Amino acid sequence: METTHDLFKKLKSFSEPELQTEILKHAKFLKANKGDILIKEGQYLNFLPIVIDGLLRVYQQNEDREILLYYVGPEQTCMMSLSSAYFDYYSTANGIAMEPSEILVLPAHLIAEWQLKYPSWNKFIINTYKSRYDELLNAFGSVAFKPIHVRVKEYLTEYVKNESSNKIPISHQTLANELGTTRVVISRILKQMEQEKLVKLYRGYIQLKV
């Protein structure tokens, strides 16, 4: 488990000593392996997860399709979980660990109570809603106004820019999940891009021609 110093060195948002004391008193610590499903759609949530280390992927699923909502990184929480816990209803999304992760788990009944007591906690909750709202709005705009072949190209280009590598280690199914479409559609688009000499397809990864 994290020492007090190490924990709040990572969770800088929570500045009041009294709040830190309450977090240590009420929190549980969870370690998740890559691929662990932490939250399921329809699950009743009476807790709030906050990521200390690692990365969670929050998505909705309908039959063979997934729609990525957002990622949750260190010092962040899931807006869907927050809403479910705050308003006492069931989760509307799934959450899966994309890498080994350490998560702080707090009882749901403390969310509103701490908002009245601690300014840094109140700011954390408000910022969570704002940042996730902006992300969801951007994602909706991309799905609504950009053709899927444009979104595929943008996704691959963005990966190369961020990782400084033109080899993208992703399967057709995973790419489909990221973009909210089906594997068949992604495979067709990538095949067309290969014919246009924009990419080269390999088993387990895609090479973007730059």
N, CA, C and O of each residue as an XYZ file, in Angstrom:
840
protein
N       0.838     -1.193      0.000
C       0.000      0.000      0.000
C       0.876      1.248      0.000
O       1.986      1.232      0.534
N       0.388      2.306     -0.587
C       1.110      3.565     -0.646
C       1.319      4.115      0.776
O       0.433      4.005      1.623
N       2.511      4.714      1.031
C       2.688      5.481      2.255
C       1.923      6.795      2.108
O       1.580      7.208      1.000
N       1.663      7.440      3.238
C       0.923      8.700      3.199
C       1.620      9.721      2.320
O       0.976     10.411      1.530
N       2.938      9.820      2.455
C       3.707     10.797      1.669
C       3.600     10.496      0.182
O       3.331     11.390     -0.620
N       3.812      9.228     -0.186
C       3.778      8.853     -1.600
C       2.387      9.029     -2.197
O       2.252      9.470     -3.338
N       1.352      8.688     -1.430
C      -0.014      8.761     -1.941
C      -0.378     10.196     -2.311
O      -0.854     10.440     -3.420
N      -0.168     11.129     -1.423
C      -0.610     12.496     -1.684
C       0.410     13.296     -2.494
O       0.154     14.431     -2.895
N       1.548     12.692     -2.719
C       2.461     13.243     -3.714
C       1.901     12.987     -5.106
O       2.110     13.775     -6.028
N       1.181     11.865     -5.245
C       0.539     11.516     -6.516
C      -0.843     12.147     -6.635
O      -1.241     12.569     -7.721
N      -1.572     12.215     -5.533
C      -2.908     12.807     -5.534
C      -2.816     14.240     -5.019
O      -3.265     14.543     -3.914
N      -2.230     15.114     -5.828
C      -1.962     16.487     -5.395
C      -3.240     17.322     -5.253
O      -3.234     18.361     -4.592
N      -4.334     16.867     -5.874
C      -5.573     17.657     -5.853
C      -6.123     17.832     -4.442
O      -6.805     18.816     -4.153
N      -5.825     16.876     -3.565
C      -6.445     16.874     -2.239
C      -5.473     17.486     -1.234
O      -4.632     16.793     -0.662
N      -5.603     18.798     -1.029
C      -4.572     19.544     -0.316
C      -4.817     19.681      1.184
O      -3.862     19.817      1.949
N      -6.082     19.648      1.621
C      -6.338     19.868      3.047
C      -5.875     18.661      3.881
O      -6.204     17.522      3.552
N      -5.115     18.907      4.954
C      -4.686     17.801      5.824
C      -5.853     16.995      6.390
O      -5.762     15.776      6.537
N      -6.948     17.682      6.704
C      -8.106     16.970      7.251
C      -8.714     16.021      6.210
O      -9.134     14.911      6.539
N      -8.756     16.471      4.959
C      -9.272     15.618      3.890
C      -8.361     14.420      3.679
O      -8.841     13.302      3.494
N      -7.071     14.639      3.706
C      -6.115     13.543      3.555
C      -6.304     12.504      4.654
O      -6.246     11.300      4.407
N      -6.534     12.995      5.874
C      -6.773     12.079      6.999
C      -8.031     11.253      6.773
O      -8.046     10.052      7.043
N      -9.088     11.895      6.278
C     -10.347     11.176      6.027
C     -10.197     10.164      4.889
O     -10.752      9.067      4.948
N      -9.447     10.540      3.863
C      -9.220      9.608      2.761
C      -8.533      8.351      3.269
O      -8.936      7.239      2.927
N      -7.495      8.521      4.084
C      -6.770      7.371      4.633
C      -7.660      6.536      5.549
O      -7.509      5.317      5.632
N      -8.577      7.194      6.226
C      -9.470      6.491      7.156
C     -10.486      5.626      6.411
O     -10.772      4.503      6.828
N     -11.028      6.144      5.316
C     -12.152      5.476      4.660
C     -11.777      4.693      3.396
O     -12.555      3.853      2.943
N     -10.621      4.952      2.834
C     -10.290      4.385      1.522
C      -9.868      2.922      1.599
O      -9.327      2.458      2.603
N     -10.131      2.226      0.525
C      -9.559      0.918      0.280
C      -8.680      1.032     -0.961
O      -8.907      1.889     -1.814
N      -7.684      0.168     -1.054
C      -6.761      0.212     -2.176
C      -6.900     -1.068     -2.986
O      -6.890     -2.175     -2.447
N      -7.030     -0.886     -4.286
C      -7.243     -2.012     -5.188
C      -6.145     -2.039     -6.230
O      -5.826     -1.010     -6.826
N      -5.565     -3.208     -6.457
C      -4.597     -3.387     -7.534
C      -5.237     -4.212     -8.635
O      -5.781     -5.286     -8.376
N      -5.176     -3.718     -9.854
C      -5.800     -4.389    -10.996
C      -4.733     -4.762    -12.010
O      -3.789     -4.008    -12.245
N      -4.896     -5.925    -12.604
C      -4.023     -6.354    -13.687
C      -4.586     -5.888    -15.017
O      -5.770     -5.569    -15.120
N      -3.749     -5.849    -16.020
C      -4.211     -5.489    -17.358
C      -5.325     -6.445    -17.782
O      -5.177     -7.664    -17.690
N      -6.434     -5.881    -18.244
C      -7.569     -6.693    -18.685
C      -8.624     -6.934    -17.630
O      -9.694     -7.458    -17.941
N      -8.352     -6.566    -16.387
C      -9.359     -6.740    -15.328
C     -10.525     -5.778    -15.553
O     -10.323     -4.582    -15.761
N     -11.742     -6.311    -15.510
C     -12.940     -5.484    -15.620
C     -13.323     -5.024    -14.221
O     -13.639     -5.842    -13.356
N     -13.295     -3.733    -14.004
C     -13.512     -3.177    -12.677
C     -14.953     -2.732    -12.457
O     -15.468     -2.788    -11.340
N     -15.593     -2.294    -13.529
C     -16.980     -1.835    -13.450
C     -17.734     -2.400    -14.645
O     -17.233     -2.371    -15.769
N     -18.933     -2.911    -14.405
C     -19.754     -3.455    -15.473
C     -21.021     -2.624    -15.645
O     -21.598     -2.135    -14.673
N     -21.438     -2.478    -16.884
C     -22.686     -1.777    -17.169
C     -23.837     -2.483    -16.455
O     -23.980     -3.701    -16.558
N     -24.651     -1.723    -15.735
C     -25.756     -2.296    -14.971
C     -25.390     -2.614    -13.536
O     -26.257     -2.997    -12.750
N     -24.123     -2.462    -13.176
C     -23.679     -2.732    -11.808
C     -24.098     -1.604    -10.882
O     -23.988     -0.431    -11.239
N     -24.580     -1.952     -9.692
C     -24.901     -0.929     -8.711
C     -23.614     -0.434     -8.067
O     -22.826     -1.229     -7.555
N     -23.403      0.866     -8.090
C     -22.149      1.424     -7.588
C     -22.386      2.168     -6.278
O     -23.150      3.132     -6.223
N     -21.727      1.711     -5.243
C     -21.751      2.414     -3.957
C     -20.343      2.843     -3.573
O     -20.021      2.991     -2.394
N     -19.500      3.041     -4.602
C     -18.125      3.447     -4.360
C     -17.653      4.344     -5.505
O     -18.247      4.368     -6.583
N     -16.575      5.076     -5.244
C     -15.971      5.939     -6.255
C     -14.506      5.556     -6.424
O     -13.738      5.636     -5.466
N     -14.098      5.136     -7.640
C     -12.696      4.799     -7.876
C     -11.895      6.016     -8.331
O     -12.362      6.793     -9.165
N     -10.709      6.180     -7.793
C      -9.782      7.225     -8.231
C      -8.456      6.546     -8.572
O      -7.886      5.834     -7.746
N      -7.978      6.767     -9.776
C      -6.755      6.106    -10.216
C      -5.536      6.771     -9.572
O      -5.381      7.992     -9.622
N      -4.683      5.953     -8.970
C      -3.406      6.426     -8.432
C      -2.317      6.240     -9.488
O      -1.587      7.174     -9.819
N      -2.224      5.029    -10.001
C      -1.303      4.697    -11.090
C      -2.044      3.834    -12.101
O      -2.939      3.072    -11.735
N      -1.670      3.954    -13.383
C      -2.252      3.085    -14.396
C      -3.214      3.820    -15.308
O      -3.199      5.047    -15.404
N      -4.064      3.029    -15.984
C      -4.981      3.599    -16.974
C      -6.213      2.718    -17.112
O      -6.099      1.502    -17.266
N      -7.389      3.333    -17.056
C      -8.650      2.626    -17.245
C      -9.309      3.108    -18.534
O      -9.188      4.270    -18.921
N     -10.000      2.191    -19.180
C     -10.762      2.519    -20.388
C     -12.243      2.388    -20.066
O     -12.689      1.341    -19.596
N     -13.007      3.447    -20.316
C     -14.433      3.455    -20.018
C     -15.196      3.432    -21.340
O     -14.965      4.266    -22.216
N     -16.106      2.469    -21.474
C     -16.783      2.272    -22.753
C     -18.160      1.674    -22.536
O     -18.462      1.125    -21.477
N     -18.997      1.796    -23.578
C     -20.290      1.118    -23.612
C     -20.254      0.055    -24.706
O     -19.525      0.178    -25.690
N     -21.049     -0.981    -24.516
C     -21.030     -2.108    -25.456
C     -22.450     -2.480    -25.850
O     -23.364     -2.509    -25.026
N     -22.604     -2.767    -27.145
C     -23.893     -3.217    -27.674
C     -23.613     -4.296    -28.697
O     -23.175     -4.019    -29.814
N     -23.875     -5.545    -28.295
C     -23.598     -6.712    -29.123
C     -22.117     -6.735    -29.508
O     -21.262     -6.865    -28.632
N     -21.794     -6.613    -30.807
C     -20.398     -6.744    -31.224
C     -19.692     -5.394    -31.357
O     -18.585     -5.324    -31.892
N     -20.320     -4.337    -30.880
C     -19.726     -3.006    -31.018
C     -19.468     -2.379    -29.654
O     -20.237     -2.549    -28.708
N     -18.370     -1.655    -29.588
C     -18.042     -0.879    -28.409
C     -17.914      0.586    -28.796
O     -17.521      0.918    -29.914
N     -18.252      1.448    -27.857
C     -18.052      2.877    -28.051
C     -17.172      3.379    -26.915
O     -17.571      3.355    -25.750
N     -15.977      3.832    -27.261
C     -15.070      4.400    -26.272
C     -15.626      5.729    -25.784
O     -15.973      6.598    -26.584
N     -15.709      5.882    -24.472
C     -16.163      7.145    -23.903
C     -14.976      8.032    -23.528
O     -14.919      9.201    -23.908
N     -14.034      7.464    -22.780
C     -12.828      8.204    -22.398
C     -11.895      7.258    -21.636
O     -12.258      6.132    -21.294
N     -10.693      7.753    -21.385
C      -9.731      7.047    -20.545
C      -9.617      7.768    -19.202
O      -9.821      8.978    -19.110
N      -9.289      7.001    -18.167
C      -9.097      7.568    -16.834
C      -7.663      7.279    -16.408
O      -7.273      6.122    -16.250
N      -6.881      8.341    -16.225
C      -5.484      8.202    -15.849
C      -5.252      8.581    -14.404
O      -6.208      8.780    -13.655
N      -3.983      8.686    -13.994
C      -3.651      9.023    -12.608
C      -4.273     10.337    -12.150
O      -4.313     11.317    -12.893
N      -4.746     10.335    -10.937
C      -5.386     11.477    -10.282
C      -6.683     11.876    -10.967
O      -7.077     13.042    -10.950
N      -7.347     10.883    -11.575
C      -8.636     11.124    -12.217
C      -9.638     10.073    -11.745
O      -9.265      9.022    -11.224
N     -10.918     10.384    -11.940
C     -11.968      9.415    -11.672
C     -12.900      9.342    -12.874
O     -12.814     10.151    -13.797
N     -13.779      8.370    -12.844
C     -14.706      8.123    -13.946
C     -16.003      8.895    -13.707
O     -16.652      8.725    -12.675
N     -16.376      9.745    -14.667
C     -17.590     10.546    -14.520
C     -18.832      9.656    -14.427
O     -19.754      9.959    -13.669
N     -18.863      8.560    -15.194
C     -20.016      7.664    -15.152
C     -20.149      7.034    -13.760
O     -21.251      6.922    -13.221
N     -19.026      6.631    -13.196
C     -19.040      6.066    -11.842
C     -19.433      7.124    -10.827
O     -20.195      6.860     -9.898
N     -18.903      8.323    -11.017
C     -19.232      9.427    -10.110
C     -20.723      9.719    -10.138
O     -21.338      9.875     -9.084
N     -21.313      9.795    -11.315
C     -22.746     10.065    -11.435
C     -23.572      8.952    -10.805
O     -24.546      9.211    -10.098
N     -23.170      7.701    -11.071
C     -23.914      6.566    -10.522
C     -23.844      6.548     -9.002
O     -24.848      6.317     -8.328
N     -22.645      6.796     -8.463
C     -22.481      6.775     -7.012
C     -23.174      7.971     -6.362
O     -23.807      7.836     -5.315
N     -23.051      9.135     -6.987
C     -23.605     10.371     -6.430
C     -25.133     10.310     -6.382
O     -25.747     10.707     -5.392
N     -25.738      9.808     -7.462
C     -27.197      9.809     -7.566
C     -27.817      8.443     -7.264
O     -29.016      8.236     -7.453
N     -26.977      7.517     -6.793
C     -27.464      6.223     -6.301
C     -28.198      5.432     -7.380
O     -29.343      5.025     -7.187
N     -27.526      5.213     -8.532
C     -28.127      4.346     -9.532
C     -27.055      3.494    -10.186
O     -25.882      3.551     -9.815
N     -27.471      2.707    -11.160
C     -26.588      1.697    -11.726
C     -25.656      2.291    -12.788
O     -25.975      3.286    -13.440
N     -24.504      1.651    -12.935
C     -23.513      2.120    -13.902
C     -24.049      2.014    -15.325
O     -24.727      1.047    -15.672
N     -23.741      3.008    -16.139
C     -24.152      2.997    -17.544
C     -22.976      2.682    -18.469
O     -23.089      2.816    -19.687
N     -21.848      2.264    -17.891
C     -20.661      1.993    -18.706
C     -19.833      0.891    -18.069
O     -20.064      0.493    -16.927
N     -18.861      0.408    -18.833
C     -17.898     -0.577    -18.364
C     -16.548      0.100    -18.150
O     -16.220      1.079    -18.820
N     -15.775     -0.431    -17.216
C     -14.425      0.076    -16.995
C     -13.438     -1.067    -16.926
O     -13.632     -2.006    -16.154
N     -12.375     -1.005    -17.725
C     -11.390     -2.070    -17.795
C      -9.995     -1.479    -17.636
O      -9.723     -0.383    -18.126
N      -9.115     -2.198    -16.957
C      -7.738     -1.746    -16.789
C      -6.949     -2.034    -18.064
O      -6.912     -3.172    -18.533
N      -6.326     -1.010    -18.618
C      -5.533     -1.154    -19.830
C      -4.086     -1.506    -19.530
O      -3.331     -1.880    -20.427
N      -3.704     -1.385    -18.273
C      -2.357     -1.721    -17.812
C      -2.457     -1.955    -16.308
O      -3.471     -1.605    -15.705
N      -1.430     -2.540    -15.687
C      -1.486     -2.696    -14.229
C      -1.775     -1.357    -13.558
O      -1.121     -0.352    -13.837
N      -2.759     -1.364    -12.676
C      -3.234     -0.101    -12.107
C      -3.451     -0.231    -10.608
O      -3.778     -1.301    -10.095
N      -3.258      0.888     -9.921
C      -3.570      0.973     -8.499
C      -4.664      2.013     -8.324
O      -4.565      3.127     -8.838
N      -5.696      1.646     -7.602
C      -6.902      2.471     -7.535
C      -7.312      2.689     -6.081
O      -7.308      1.769     -5.263
N      -7.663      3.929     -5.793
C      -8.218      4.302     -4.505
C      -9.734      4.178     -4.585
O     -10.347      4.715     -5.508
N     -10.341      3.487     -3.644
C     -11.789      3.259     -3.665
C     -12.406      3.897     -2.426
O     -12.036      3.582     -1.295
N     -13.363      4.809     -2.667
C     -13.993      5.539     -1.575
C     -15.488      5.260     -1.523
O     -16.106      5.084     -2.573
N     -16.090      5.214     -0.339
C     -17.540      5.008     -0.230
C     -18.318      6.154     -0.866
O     -17.938      7.317     -0.730
N     -19.392      5.833     -1.550
C     -20.161      6.834     -2.299
C     -20.775      7.905     -1.409
O     -20.922      9.052     -1.832
N     -21.134      7.547     -0.187
C     -21.846      8.515      0.651
C     -20.978      9.704      1.060
O     -21.489     10.711      1.550
N     -19.664      9.584      0.858
C     -18.772     10.666      1.245
C     -18.667     11.761      0.186
O     -18.202     12.862      0.479
N     -19.093     11.468     -1.039
C     -18.896     12.404     -2.148
C     -19.537     13.755     -1.855
O     -18.862     14.783     -1.891
N     -20.825     13.758     -1.568
C     -21.542     15.016     -1.319
C     -21.110     15.654     -0.005
O     -20.998     16.876      0.096
N     -20.869     14.825      0.992
C     -20.451     15.342      2.296
C     -19.140     16.113      2.199
O     -19.003     17.193      2.774
N     -18.189     15.560      1.477
C     -16.879     16.204      1.346
C     -16.934     17.442      0.452
O     -16.115     18.349      0.597
N     -17.893     17.482     -0.467
C     -18.033     18.685     -1.293
C     -18.358     19.920     -0.442
O     -17.929     21.029     -0.762
N     -19.102     19.724      0.622
C     -19.461     20.829      1.498
C     -18.335     21.188      2.460
O     -18.264     22.316      2.949
N     -17.458     20.230      2.729
C     -16.433     20.433      3.754
C     -15.079     20.862      3.196
O     -14.352     21.617      3.841
N     -14.738     20.380      1.991
C     -13.372     20.556      1.507
C     -13.350     21.181      0.116
O     -13.797     20.554     -0.844
N     -12.842     22.398     -0.011
C     -12.793     23.065     -1.316
C     -12.037     22.288     -2.378
O     -12.445     22.293     -3.540
N     -10.943     21.616     -2.018
C     -10.165     20.898     -3.031
C     -10.933     19.694     -3.573
O     -10.818     19.354     -4.750
N     -11.716     19.053     -2.703
C     -12.544     17.932     -3.155
C     -13.668     18.442     -4.066
O     -13.959     17.837     -5.098
N     -14.290     19.547     -3.681
C     -15.343     20.133     -4.509
C     -14.801     20.504     -5.891
O     -15.461     20.264     -6.902
N     -13.611     21.082     -5.934
C     -12.991     21.445     -7.202
C     -12.690     20.199     -8.041
O     -12.869     20.212     -9.259
N     -12.237     19.132     -7.393
C     -11.956     17.879     -8.087
C     -13.213     17.319     -8.754
O     -13.163     16.868     -9.898
N     -14.335     17.350     -8.038
C     -15.591     16.829     -8.577
C     -16.068     17.683     -9.751
O     -16.467     17.147    -10.785
N     -16.028     18.992     -9.599
C     -16.474     19.895    -10.671
C     -15.584     19.749    -11.902
O     -16.084     19.695    -13.026
N     -14.271     19.685    -11.697
C     -13.343     19.526    -12.824
C     -13.545     18.200    -13.542
O     -13.385     18.118    -14.760
N     -13.897     17.163    -12.790
C     -14.163     15.862    -13.414
C     -15.339     15.966    -14.377
O     -15.256     15.492    -15.510
N     -16.431     16.582    -13.935
C     -17.592     16.732    -14.812
C     -17.252     17.579    -16.039
O     -17.653     17.245    -17.153
N     -16.520     18.661    -15.839
C     -16.206     19.552    -16.956
C     -15.306     18.864    -17.984
O     -15.586     18.904    -19.182
N     -14.232     18.237    -17.519
C     -13.283     17.630    -18.463
C     -13.911     16.462    -19.209
O     -13.690     16.307    -20.409
N     -14.695     15.637    -18.513
C     -15.332     14.505    -19.183
C     -16.428     14.977    -20.132
O     -16.625     14.386    -21.194
N     -17.137     16.028    -19.760
C     -18.155     16.591    -20.652
C     -17.506     17.068    -21.949
O     -18.021     16.817    -23.038
N     -16.381     17.753    -21.823
C     -15.678     18.235    -23.012
C     -15.223     17.072    -23.879
O     -15.339     17.129    -25.103
N     -14.707     16.017    -23.258
C     -14.248     14.845    -24.010
C     -15.399     14.161    -24.742
O     -15.272     13.784    -25.907
N     -16.518     14.008    -24.048
C     -17.670     13.360    -24.673
C     -18.234     14.199    -25.809
O     -18.671     13.659    -26.825
N     -18.226     15.519    -25.641
C     -18.711     16.410    -26.688
C     -17.813     16.319    -27.922
O     -18.305     16.277    -29.050
N     -16.512     16.289    -27.711
C     -15.575     16.148    -28.829
C     -15.750     14.804    -29.531
O     -15.721     14.720    -30.759
N     -15.936     13.745    -28.722
C     -16.119     12.419    -29.302
C     -17.405     12.357    -30.125
O     -17.431     11.774    -31.208
N     -18.469     12.962    -29.603
C     -19.733     12.993    -30.338
C     -19.573     13.738    -31.648
O     -20.068     13.296    -32.684
N     -18.875     14.876    -31.604
C     -18.656     15.642    -32.821
C     -17.882     14.871    -33.863
O     -18.170     14.955    -35.057
N     -16.888     14.110    -33.403
C     -16.094     13.315    -34.335
C     -16.938     12.235    -34.996
O     -16.862     12.033    -36.208
N     -17.748     11.536    -34.189
C     -18.592     10.463    -34.729
C     -19.669     11.023    -35.653
O     -19.976     10.435    -36.690
N     -20.237     12.161    -35.271
C     -21.367     12.715    -36.018
C     -20.950     13.369    -37.333
O     -21.689     13.314    -38.315
N     -19.770     13.988    -37.354
C     -19.426     14.837    -38.493
C     -18.247     14.356    -39.334
O     -18.002     14.897    -40.412
N     -17.516     13.351    -38.861
C     -16.366     12.879    -39.622
C     -16.622     11.466    -40.134
O     -17.009     10.595    -39.356
N     -16.413     11.220    -41.432
C     -16.544      9.855    -41.960
C     -15.544      8.927    -41.277
O     -14.485      9.361    -40.822
N     -15.890      7.665    -41.213
C     -15.067      6.711    -40.472
C     -13.669      6.586    -41.073
O     -12.709      6.396    -40.326
N     -13.518      6.687    -42.402
C     -12.181      6.547    -42.975
C     -11.285      7.715    -42.566
O     -10.073      7.545    -42.432
N     -11.870      8.899    -42.366
C     -11.105     10.051    -41.887
C     -10.667      9.820    -40.441
O      -9.533     10.124    -40.071
N     -11.570      9.283    -39.635
C     -11.250      9.033    -38.228
C     -10.172      7.971    -38.085
O      -9.333      8.059    -37.189
N     -10.183      6.966    -38.960
C      -9.125      5.941    -38.935
C      -7.768      6.583    -39.219
O      -6.803      6.344    -38.493
N      -7.693      7.386    -40.257
C      -6.438      8.054    -40.613
C      -5.973      8.962    -39.477
O      -4.788      8.990    -39.147
N      -6.892      9.693    -38.888
C      -6.521     10.587    -37.798
C      -6.017      9.813    -36.588
O      -5.062     10.234    -35.935
N      -6.648      8.692    -36.288
C      -6.225      7.878    -35.146
C      -4.801      7.375    -35.349
O      -3.975      7.472    -34.442
N      -4.510      6.841    -36.526
C      -3.177      6.304    -36.805
C      -2.134      7.417    -36.809
O      -1.036      7.248    -36.277
N      -2.480      8.550    -37.407
C      -1.553      9.687    -37.455
C      -1.253     10.219    -36.061
O      -0.110     10.553    -35.749
N      -2.273     10.296    -35.233
C      -2.100     10.790    -33.865
C      -1.214      9.850    -33.057
O      -0.393     10.298    -32.256
N      -1.383      8.526    -33.271
C      -0.545      7.559    -32.568
C       0.921      7.760    -32.939
O       1.787      7.806    -32.066
N       1.192      7.879    -34.232
C       2.567      8.069    -34.699
C       3.161      9.344    -34.106
O       4.328      9.366    -33.713
N       2.362     10.398    -34.045
C       2.823     11.676    -33.492
C       3.163     11.540    -32.004
O       4.188     12.049    -31.551
N       2.314     10.862    -31.258
C       2.499     10.754    -29.807
C       3.601      9.784    -29.426
O       4.325     10.010    -28.456
N       3.733      8.693    -30.192
C       4.666      7.631    -29.824
C       5.978      7.689    -30.609
O       6.901      6.922    -30.334
N       6.061      8.587    -31.575
C       7.266      8.715    -32.411
C       7.652      7.385    -33.048
O       8.833      7.053    -33.154
N       6.659      6.642    -33.462
C       6.867      5.362    -34.142
C       5.759      5.175    -35.165
O       4.590      5.430    -34.874
N       6.125      4.729    -36.369
C       5.104      4.527    -37.398
C       4.545      3.114    -37.382
O       3.790      2.734    -38.277
N       4.911      2.326    -36.365
C       4.343      0.992    -36.176
C       3.325      1.044    -35.053
O       3.670      1.294    -33.898
N       2.075      0.806    -35.399
C       0.990      0.897    -34.418
C       0.567     -0.518    -34.021
O      -0.043     -1.218    -34.830
N       0.876     -0.961    -32.789
C       0.555     -2.324    -32.364
C      -0.907     -2.459    -31.953
O      -1.239     -2.417    -30.768
N      -1.775     -2.622    -32.948
C      -3.208     -2.674    -32.671
C      -3.876     -3.617    -33.651
O      -3.529     -3.657    -34.831
N      -4.831     -4.372    -33.152
C      -5.587     -5.280    -34.017
C      -6.739     -4.536    -34.672
O      -7.116     -3.448    -34.237
N      -7.296     -5.133    -35.722
C      -8.450     -4.525    -36.393
C      -9.627     -4.403    -35.429
O     -10.359     -3.414    -35.462
N      -9.810     -5.415    -34.565
C     -10.920     -5.380    -33.625
C     -10.742     -4.279    -32.590
O     -11.690     -3.565    -32.263
N      -9.523     -4.145    -32.076
C      -9.261     -3.096    -31.081
C      -9.450     -1.714    -31.680
O     -10.006     -0.826    -31.034
N      -8.990     -1.525    -32.916
C      -9.180     -0.243    -33.588
C     -10.670      0.036    -33.794
O     -11.123      1.171    -33.644
N     -11.419     -0.999    -34.135
C     -12.873     -0.845    -34.275
C     -13.501     -0.424    -32.954
O     -14.380      0.437    -32.929
N     -13.052     -1.028    -31.855
C     -13.578     -0.670    -30.540
C     -13.259      0.781    -30.187
O     -14.088      1.488    -29.613
N     -12.056      1.212    -30.536
C     -11.653      2.579    -30.229
C     -12.506      3.597    -30.991
O     -12.766      4.693    -30.494
N     -12.930      3.232    -32.179
C     -13.639      4.184    -33.038
C     -15.145      3.929    -33.109
O     -15.857      4.624    -33.833
N     -15.629      2.945    -32.369
C     -17.065      2.714    -32.284
C     -17.692      2.145    -33.541
O     -18.819      2.492    -33.893
N     -16.951      1.259    -34.225
C     -17.487      0.639    -35.423
C     -17.219     -0.864    -35.367
O     -16.921     -1.391    -34.295
N     -17.318     -1.563    -36.496
C     -17.120     -3.009    -36.511
C     -15.783     -3.364    -37.144
O     -15.197     -2.564    -37.873
N     -15.309     -4.565    -36.859
C     -14.039     -5.025    -37.410
C     -14.103     -5.100    -38.926
O     -13.121     -4.800    -39.605
N     -15.255     -5.499    -39.465
C     -15.398     -5.609    -40.923
C     -15.160     -4.263    -41.599
O     -14.466     -4.182    -42.612
N     -15.736     -3.214    -41.033
C     -15.569     -1.871    -41.587
C     -14.107     -1.442    -41.525
O     -13.569     -0.915    -42.499
N     -13.463     -1.667    -40.380
C     -12.057     -1.288    -40.220
C     -11.172     -2.050    -41.199
O     -10.282     -1.465    -41.816
N     -11.406     -3.338    -41.343
C     -10.597     -4.151    -42.257
C     -10.736     -3.653    -43.696
O      -9.757     -3.611    -44.442
N     -11.945     -3.282    -44.076
C     -12.163     -2.777    -45.433
C     -11.422     -1.460    -45.663
O     -10.807     -1.259    -46.710
N     -11.487     -0.572    -44.678
C     -10.815      0.723    -44.803
C      -9.299      0.549    -44.843
O      -8.623      1.180    -45.656
N      -8.767     -0.300    -43.975
C      -7.321     -0.508    -43.945
C      -6.823     -1.160    -45.238
O      -5.734     -0.848    -45.719
N      -7.623     -2.061    -45.790
C      -7.241     -2.692    -47.059
C      -7.184     -1.642    -48.166
O      -6.276     -1.659    -48.998
N      -8.145     -0.737    -48.175
C      -8.143      0.346    -49.160
C      -6.936      1.253    -48.965
O      -6.311      1.678    -49.936
N      -6.609      1.550    -47.714
C      -5.442      2.382    -47.424
C      -4.154      1.685    -47.854
O      -3.211      2.335    -48.304
N      -4.119      0.367    -47.714
C      -2.935     -0.376    -48.149
C      -2.799     -0.320    -49.669
O      -1.695     -0.165    -50.193
N      -3.914     -0.445    -50.369
C      -3.882     -0.345    -51.828
C      -3.428      1.040    -52.285
O      -2.806      1.183    -53.338
N      -3.743      2.058    -51.482
C      -3.314      3.415    -51.793
C      -1.898      3.699    -51.293
O      -1.389      4.811    -51.429
N      -1.262      2.657    -50.704
C       0.113      2.743    -50.195
C       0.251      3.753    -49.056
O       1.285      4.404    -48.902
N      -0.811      3.866    -48.268
C      -0.776      4.722    -47.088
C      -0.335      3.946    -45.851
O       0.258      4.509    -44.930
N      -0.633      2.641    -45.840
C      -0.241      1.780    -44.728
C       0.251      0.444    -45.274
O       0.038      0.096    -46.435
N       0.916     -0.281    -44.390
C       1.277     -1.667    -44.658
C       0.750     -2.494    -43.499
O       1.026     -2.191    -42.339
N      -0.009     -3.539    -43.812
C      -0.649     -4.336    -42.773
C       0.186     -5.563    -42.441
O       0.614     -6.300    -43.329
N       0.410     -5.768    -41.157
C       1.138     -6.922    -40.662
C       0.305     -7.596    -39.584
O      -0.660     -7.023    -39.079
N       0.682     -8.802    -39.244
C      -0.015     -9.507    -38.160
C       0.345     -8.848    -36.823
O       1.492     -8.909    -36.382
N      -0.639     -8.225    -36.191
C      -0.409     -7.629    -34.877
C      -0.072     -6.160    -34.883
O      -0.051     -5.528    -33.827
N       0.196     -5.595    -36.060
C       0.443     -4.162    -36.085
C       0.221     -3.583    -37.474
O       0.164     -4.304    -38.470
N       0.098     -2.260    -37.512
C      -0.108     -1.503    -38.752
C       1.046     -0.532    -38.893
O       1.391      0.174    -37.945
N       1.638     -0.495    -40.062
C       2.714      0.456    -40.305
C       2.185      1.587    -41.183
O       1.713      1.374    -42.300
N       2.281      2.782    -40.641
C       1.834      3.959    -41.383
C       2.985      4.471    -42.234
O       4.083      4.692    -41.724
N       2.747      4.659    -43.510
C       3.782      5.167    -44.415
C       3.915      6.663    -44.188
O       2.955      7.412    -44.368
N       5.110      7.099    -43.793
C       5.347      8.514    -43.521
C       6.519      9.004    -44.369
O       6.889     10.176    -44.293
